[in-house]
């Protein structure tokens, strides 16, 4: 069972929900927000393995290359350019697709590898934790996400997704059997939640909503859930104590009052996302 | 002068602050580069004066009438986007490797519209913004275009304020490439600091002048001090410390910039910050 936790808007509480639910459910925690992975700051696992994430890029053999420019013409990402009689590569634009190698009539292109990030794995409180980290100045997060989710373990996996609704999230959602959408009761929260709902609907998987920083009122998000008939898994009330505990990197689940909230949420999630 | 508002971590207050600054500076070009969660325009009842389709890339399509299901395309696709001769449009990156290998010439690349772009006219100035197709990729290219599209309205070297995305990847890189200054909005939390460090490292890499403000600084003053220490060590400029203020949430829910609430303590701090920033920028 792979549960994706996403939100559309950033900073609504994806990491809070996924780390604490992982503890409540004794599930594996996977931090896919590889541009800014924060889950480990809270769960603090002991990292025991570290793997590099490599991507391929073309290496041109100058002895074989006739500078015909066929590779430049097929590259859809403008990663290759012909400058006088030389072919230049812009590594960070390259998707490693292999089109240039197919197009080269002189077999002048082979592939090299370079590191764009890493994956860390470890354990904390008997749960398995893993995360991807994108290296600074690398634009493409997708290869790191793909590598991180390639061999998910059995059992329950909580996938802490990046914000937004574009390629990073799409690649994380690909592995999900169900989804939890975290939002906050504000106009911005609702606006971006609607985008996330539209995305999840494309996957035909069960999903439900968690309202973080809830005001306890019949707010715009609750009205939206009713109107759209989207199950509300539960709420995390707004509270100064919650904000302070979070700011210090504390685990909410260690606090009795919050533990109760997350136990409730995990029970409700099981029903809404229908698994046992 | 192009100023980009970033944060690393999401939800620290980029849009609130970018909007407030654009109100205080009054005559500005606004660009919403947070194309995944574009909230800036919600503050304004503007009129869309231009709308265009934006082609962000390509997707492969197989002509089933010619395809012999030989499977060569599947074997060359590095993105595992082809299964049983069917292309998954979500994972296809539009590289065209399959089109080159297909012996039947049955695969073509088709332009992919990823967004509608808009120029929205306000009482004063414009917003260059986009509505991106859900699940699209190519946000980097789109952001480069949004900046260019806004520039057309900037005749007399006005200030351009760019509301950026969270993260440090292609969207952020496209927002800061060639920009003059960055304001990072952080919050006094462990995650806020960690993400600030990563976004600052990115700005350093690109050599952009970087200022920092701590939003909701009084939520955890010890953490704020830690952030200030980091700012000093990095020799960055701390231009503002904004207190927590319920009026900010009120302003979001009433869809009015915080600058309309003159008795708000957050508003006062942002005004003060804007004065500091002007000194840094001139």
Interface residues (C-beta under 8 A of the other chain):
Chain A: X8 X9 X10 X11 X12 X15 X35 X36 X38 X41 X42 X56 X74 X76 X77 X95 X96 X97 X98 X99 X102 X103 X134 X136 X137 X138 X139 X140 X141 X162 X163 X164 X165 X166 X167 X168 X169 X170 X171 X174 X186 X187 X188 X191 X192 X195 X198 X199 X202 X243 X244 X246 X247 X248 X249
Chain B: X7 X8 X9 X10 X11 X12 X15 X35 X36 X37 X39 X42 X57 X58 X76 X78 X79 X90 X91 X93 X94 X95 X96 X97 X100 X101 X109 X132 X134 X135 X136 X137 X138 X139 X140 X165 X166 X167 X168 X169 X170 X172 X173 X187 X188 X189 X190 X191 X192 X194 X195 X198 X201 X202 X205 X206 X219 X220 X223 X249 X252 X253 X255
